[in-house]
């Protein structure tokens, strides 16, 4: 990928959720919600505080993360749907 996020932003590729419920019911595409899980594919260098000191990023490429359904900005790069958001918009890392 040729996109490098600036400051404290990360680029996330959404992970598609399963098409079946626990009871075995298949969910059609029109009824699906946007996935709120993804994999980080690019990370910016980090932000700065009011005094100008650099704040290092805690997330890294390859982390599986959880974020809000309407967080970030959706972009399409090289035919791939991605989400760009600030590190603070990410709820947590899935282990």
Secondary structure, DSSP 8 states (H G I E B T S, - for coil): ------TTEEEEEE----SB-TTS-B--GGG-----EEEEEEE-S-EE-TT--EE--S--TT-EEEE-TT-SEEEEETTEEEEEEEGGGEEEEE-
